[in-house]
Amino acid sequence: MRKDKPKVLDEVWTEDRVRSFLEIRSFDQTDHSFHMLLKAYQSMRASDFEKFVGFFTNDGRDVNCTNGNDQTVLSIITQHNKSAEYAAILRAAGAS
């Protein structure tokens, strides 16, 4: 069987596309800011994520927002093996 979609590498992320993640909303009771920050982490390269975090904080959003289990995005991603660069970006933006 073949995959439905081929894997896309080195995709171009324009500033507008990065900003569009500020419009992401959760479909359940999860805090919208938490959901959009987590989705950005899951979708973007570190350089694009850094731009997004700048837009996110300039929009007045809190990098220490939590999900329903009182977990921050930082606390979740630090459990991932290759998240050090992303964690550093969040820490530089004030995440703890």
C-alpha positions in Angstrom: 0.0 0.0 0.0 1.2 3.5 -0.7 0.7 6.6 1.4 -2.0 9.0 0.4 0.2 12.1 0.7 3.9 12.3 -0.1 6.1 13.7 2.7 6.9 17.4 2.1 10.4 18.6 3.1 11.7 22.1 3.2 8.3 23.6 2.8 8.2 27.4 2.6 6.6 29.1 5.6 5.7 32.7 4.8 5.1 35.2 7.5 1.4 35.1 6.8 1.3 31.3 7.1 3.1 31.4 10.4 0.8 34.2 11.6 -2.3 32.1 10.5 -1.6 29.8 13.5 -2.9 32.6 15.7 -6.3 31.8 14.4 -6.3 28.1 15.4 -9.0 27.2 17.9 -9.4 24.0 19.8 -12.5 21.9 19.3 -12.9 21.0 22.9 -12.4 22.8 26.2 -8.7 23.1 25.7 -7.4 26.7 26.1 -7.1 28.2 22.6 -3.6 29.6 23.3 -2.3 26.3 24.5 -3.8 24.5 21.5 -2.3 27.0 18.9 1.1 26.9 20.6 1.2 23.1 20.7 0.0 22.9 17.0 2.7 25.4 16.0 5.4 23.3 17.8 4.1 20.1 16.1 3.9 21.7 12.6 6.8 24.1 12.3 10.6 24.0 12.0 12.4 25.7 14.9 13.1 28.9 12.9 9.4 29.3 12.0 8.3 28.4 15.5 10.6 31.2 16.9 8.8 33.7 14.6 5.4 32.3 15.7 6.3 32.7 19.4 7.2 36.3 18.7 3.8 36.9 17.1 2.1 34.9 19.9 3.6 37.0 22.7 3.1 40.3 20.8 -0.6 39.3 20.5 -0.7 39.3 24.3 -0.8 35.5 24.7 0.9 33.6 27.6 3.6 31.1 26.8 2.8 29.5 30.2 -0.8 28.7 29.3 -2.0 25.2 30.3 -4.2 22.4 29.1 -6.9 20.7 31.2 -4.2 18.8 33.1 -2.2 21.9 34.1 0.6 21.1 31.7 2.3 23.8 29.8 3.6 23.3 26.2 7.1 23.5 27.6 6.4 20.7 30.1 5.1 18.5 27.3 7.8 19.1 24.7 10.7 18.7 27.1 9.7 15.0 27.2 10.5 14.7 23.5 14.0 13.7 22.4 14.5 16.4 19.7 12.8 19.4 21.3 15.7 21.2 22.9 15.8 24.0 20.3 12.0 24.5 20.7 12.2 24.5 24.5 15.0 27.1 24.4 12.7 29.3 22.2 9.9 29.1 24.7 12.2 29.7 27.7 13.6 32.8 25.9 10.0 34.0 25.6 9.4 33.6 29.3 8.2 30.0 29.6 9.0 28.2 32.8 
